[in-house]
């Protein structure tokens, strides 16, 4: 959707600037970028998907500003994308590799026209621009008729000094040098956020009503969303579920006590939640509800498999953490556990029974070396050599126990700071994105509490990795704000 909007804006800008660029050329221009960063290709990597989705939204806003008539000055926009490349390469932009092997690229956009913006994006992501250089793009206006196109005039710097005017190029350079601060960003964006928030209030009430009624009617434990869809989108999904309840109430008799998650595909998740694909029609949802008895049987077999793995590894608990692991179906997770169990059973590792009770581990299929997470759980690759696994767990067992203890303390501290911050600033809601750790959230809240921020009264504040005003008025600020 955002890719399509970007293409439409490129075409419009080219028309405004009398540039000869066809629709097919525009699509080809951004096609390498699209296939390198589009969120739909990161289904097994929730953090990278979320970052790319949010960055595409901000890129759309940047392009939208360039379209505004008479728009001469703007703030440089910093974007981060995870690129589907495995090998690092030399580049002038800031790069790092995520745990899953994707390349994280950060760059700042400060161009004044769409063509330059497209070139900057491709160059920053180390993507080829040869196909653009061959396009018939001319910066000269057409001489058809007597119509002229408004273009910013580039005066000599002495003109601005003599006339007492601000040099727009100097303003851009200065804005690029000065780092965005929380106070300055709130000054510039508070009015926009308040306007969007007020507009979304009726829909927010409608969402709460629909969620409460469906949860009560179906006796659900909870209703969740995997991705950060807007309020209107969520209401639409609940209305669809409500219609299915009215049309086929008999197929929903087995959902009692379960959690329903609206996501990209239908089925049952590794965590035991009922997944309803937002692109699926009622027929697909009905089939999922009809299969629930079979899913419940498979879930029991899965729990038994986890217990058997635990017995072979000295009592260490096998867990699945939704926020940190890829979204797997129950079938996919069972296959992963079964393969790992067969390898362990054949190796007969000499773990003393219950010697590792209280410790936790998760399985991941896209890693090759075991590691210990800061929250205390072991991250074990499914292809890990049994001997290496045994040595690593023995070597890190004590550190894992200390991390688990610290995790409990951090979660309590985080909860207290969130409550205190919500009360002090009279926030309607304070929350964080899954990619923000407890340690980052604690640091953010502690520094917020030292400030006086009347702007936040009644607002929805999301702690993230970037500044943004969401479509429903939520304020997003980076956890390490200045």
JOPE-V77317 format. One record per residue. N is the residue number from 1. PHI is phi as a letter, one per 30 degrees, with the letter a starting at -180 (none if undefined). PSI is psi in whole degrees, 0 to 359 (none if undefined). OMEGA is omega in whole degrees, 0 to 359 (* if undefined). Layout:
n phi psi omega
N PHI PSI OMEGA
N PHI PSI OMEGA
This chain:
n phi psi omega
1 none 311 181
2 d 329 176
3 d 318 179
4 d 318 178
5 d 318 179
6 e 317 180
7 d 319 179
8 d 320 181
9 d 324 177
10 d 315 180
11 d 317 181
12 d 316 180
13 d 322 179
14 d 324 177
15 d 315 182
16 d 325 182
17 c 11 179
18 h 43 177
19 c 139 181
20 d 97 180
21 b 120 183
22 d 167 179
23 d 319 180
24 d 321 179
25 d 319 181
26 d 318 179
27 d 315 179
28 d 330 182
29 d 317 183
30 c 1 184
31 e 316 179
32 d 320 179
33 d 316 181
34 e 311 183
35 d 348 179
36 d 331 189
37 b 355 187
38 d 132 184
39 e 329 183
40 d 340 181
41 d 4 183
42 c 35 185
43 d 329 181
44 c 4 183
45 b 85 188
46 d 322 182
47 d 311 181
48 d 322 180
49 d 316 182
50 d 318 180
51 d 314 181
52 d 321 180
53 d 315 180
54 d 322 180
55 d 324 177
56 d 323 177
57 d 317 181
58 d 325 176
59 d 320 178
60 d 317 178
61 d 322 179
62 d 314 180
63 d 325 180
64 d 320 179
65 d 324 180
66 d 338 182
67 d 342 187
68 d 132 180
69 d 135 177
70 i 16 182
71 d 113 185
72 c 328 182
73 b 147 181
74 a 168 179
75 c 133 175
76 e 142 184
77 c 123 178
78 c 131 181
79 b 150 175
80 b 130 177
81 b 144 169
82 c 126 186
83 c 141 182
84 d 67 176
85 b 146 184
86 c 334 185
87 c 131 176
88 d 156 177
89 b 163 181
90 d 133 180
91 a 155 180
92 d 351 181
93 c 162 181
94 d 126 182
95 b 149 172
96 a 159 181
97 c 131 179
98 d 171 181
99 d 333 182
100 d 359 176
101 j 358 179
102 d 151 180
103 c 123 177
104 c 122 182
105 c 125 177
106 c 134 179
107 a 163 182
108 c 129 177
109 c 128 177
110 b 27 180
111 d 163 186
112 c 353 180
113 b 163 187
114 d 322 182
115 d 315 179
116 d 324 180
117 d 314 179
118 d 317 179
119 d 319 178
120 d 317 181
121 d 311 182
122 d 318 179
123 d 319 182
124 d 327 179
125 c 12 179
126 h 38 178
127 c 150 185
128 d 144 175
129 c 11 182
130 d 324 182
131 d 337 179
132 d 322 181
133 d 335 180
134 d 355 181
135 d 154 179
136 d 76 182
137 c 122 182
138 b 136 179
139 d 0 180
140 d 137 180
141 d 151 176
142 d 152 181
143 c 37 180
144 d 122 179
145 i 201 182
146 c 7 182
147 d 144 177
148 b 157 180
149 c 132 179
150 d 121 177
151 b 145 176
152 d 133 180
153 d 131 179
154 c 103 180
155 d 160 172
156 d 149 184
157 d 333 179
158 d 333 179
159 d 314 181
160 d 322 179
161 d 317 181
162 d 320 184
163 d 354 180
164 i 27 181
165 c 163 179
166 d 136 177
167 d 114 183
168 e 324 179
169 d 322 179
170 d 325 178
171 d 318 179
172 d 315 179
173 d 320 180
174 d 318 179
175 d 327 180
176 d 325 181
177 d 324 184
178 d 125 181
179 d 140 179
180 d 134 177
181 c 159 181
182 d 315 182
183 d 313 182
184 d 322 180
185 d 318 178
186 d 321 177
187 e 318 185
188 d 336 190
189 c 356 182
190 d 313 183
191 d 317 180
192 d 318 181
193 d 317 180
194 d 318 180
195 d 314 180
196 d 322 181
197 d 315 179
198 d 321 180
199 d 329 184
200 d 349 185
201 e 314 178
202 e 320 179
203 d 325 178
204 d 317 178
205 d 320 178
206 d 320 179
207 d 314 180
208 d 320 180
209 d 312 180
210 d 318 181
211 d 317 180
212 d 314 183
213 d 316 180
214 d 320 179
215 d 319 180
216 d 316 182
217 d 318 182
218 c 357 182
219 h 46 179
220 d 152 174
221 d 322 181
222 a 162 171
223 b 126 184
224 b 172 175
225 b 134 181
226 d 325 184
227 c 166 185
228 d 64 175
229 d 157 178
230 d 167 183
231 d 317 180
232 d 319 180
233 d 318 181
234 d 319 177
235 d 318 180
236 d 319 180
237 d 320 178
238 d 323 175
239 d 319 179
240 d 317 178
241 d 320 179
242 d 320 178
243 d 322 179
244 d 323 178
245 d 319 180
246 d 321 185
247 d 321 184
248 b 64 183
249 d 335 184
250 d 333 183
251 d 351 182
252 c 17 183
253 d 343 185
254 c 16 184
255 c 359 184
256 e 130 177
257 i 1 183
258 c 167 175
259 c 131 177
260 c 130 180
261 b 122 174
262 d 122 186
263 b 202 185
264 c 347 180
265 b 157 184
266 c 151 180
267 k 205 173
268 b 135 184
269 d 167 178
270 d 334 179
271 d 359 179
272 i 15 179
273 c 148 178
274 d 118 182
275 c 128 176
276 c 113 180
277 d 127 184
278 d 343 179
279 c 354 181
280 d 152 177
281 d 174 183
282 e 329 181
283 e 318 179
284 d 319 178
285 d 319 180
286 d 318 179
287 d 321 179
288 d 314 180
289 d 325 179
290 d 333 181
291 d 357 186
292 e 318 178
293 e 320 178
294 d 322 177
295 d 320 180
296 d 323 177
297 d 317 179
298 d 325 179
299 d 321 177
300 d 319 177
301 d 324 179
302 d 316 179
303 d 322 177
304 d 321 179
305 d 320 177
306 d 320 179
307 d 320 180
308 d 320 176
309 d 318 179
310 d 319 180
311 d 322 180
312 d 339 183
313 c 33 173
314 i 23 176
315 j 2 178
316 d 137 186
317 d 129 176
318 d 122 183
319 b 165 175
320 b 121 183
321 c 110 185
322 e 317 187
323 d 335 187
324 c 345 184
325 c 159 176
326 d 151 178
327 d 105 181
328 c 148 172
329 d 166 179
330 d 320 180
331 d 316 180
332 d 318 181
333 d 323 179
334 d 316 179
335 d 320 178
336 d 313 180
337 d 318 183
338 d 317 179
339 d 317 180
340 d 319 181
341 d 316 180
342 d 322 178
343 d 318 179
344 d 317 183
345 d 322 181
346 d 332 184
347 d 333 179
348 h 60 179
349 d 139 185
350 d 64 175
351 d 134 177
352 d 134 181
353 e 131 176
354 i 12 180
355 d 339 181
356 c 21 178
357 d 141 182
358 j 343 178
359 c 161 184
360 b 154 177
361 b 151 173
362 b 153 179
363 c 137 176
364 b 139 185
365 c 350 183
366 c 24 176
367 b 161 181
368 b 349 179
369 b 139 179
370 d 154 178
371 b 167 178
372 c 122 181
373 d 153 180
374 d 339 179
375 d 0 171
376 j 348 181
377 c 147 175
378 d 141 173
379 c 109 188
380 c 123 176
381 d 144 179
382 d 339 181
383 c 11 185
384 d 136 176
385 d 130 183
386 e 319 180
387 d 318 177
388 d 319 178
389 d 314 181
390 d 313 182
391 d 318 183
392 d 317 181
393 d 316 178
394 d 319 184
395 d 330 186
396 c 5 186
397 e 313 182
398 d 317 178
399 d 324 178
400 d 318 179
401 d 320 179
402 d 320 179
403 d 321 178
404 d 320 178
405 d 318 179
406 d 327 178
407 d 314 180
408 d 319 179
409 d 319 181
410 d 321 181
411 d 322 177
412 d 317 179
413 d 317 179
414 d 315 181
415 d 317 180
416 d 317 181
417 d 323 177
418 d 315 179
419 d 317 180
420 d 317 180
421 d 318 179
422 e 318 181
423 d 316 183
424 d 316 184
425 c 5 180
426 h 42 178
427 d 146 173
428 d 329 179
429 a 139 174
430 b 121 182
431 b 174 181
432 b 159 173
433 d 152 182
434 e 333 182
435 d 353 177
436 c 124 183
437 d 167 178
438 d 320 180
439 d 319 179
440 d 319 179
441 d 319 179
442 d 314 179
443 d 317 181
444 d 311 183
445 d 321 179
446 e 318 181
447 d 327 176
448 d 320 183
449 d 344 178
450 d 352 184
451 c 162 172
452 c 112 188
453 b 78 180
454 d 342 180
455 e 334 191
456 d 355 184
457 e 124 178
458 i 6 184
459 c 167 172
460 c 116 185
461 c 124 179
462 c 127 177
463 d 122 188
464 b 210 177
465 c 8 185
466 a 167 174
467 c 134 177
468 a 151 170
469 c 116 182
470 d 166 187
471 d 338 179
472 c 13 174
473 j 1 177
474 d 137 177
475 c 124 176
476 c 126 175
477 b 150 178
478 d 146 181
479 d 332 181
480 c 41 180
481 e 156 178
482 c none *
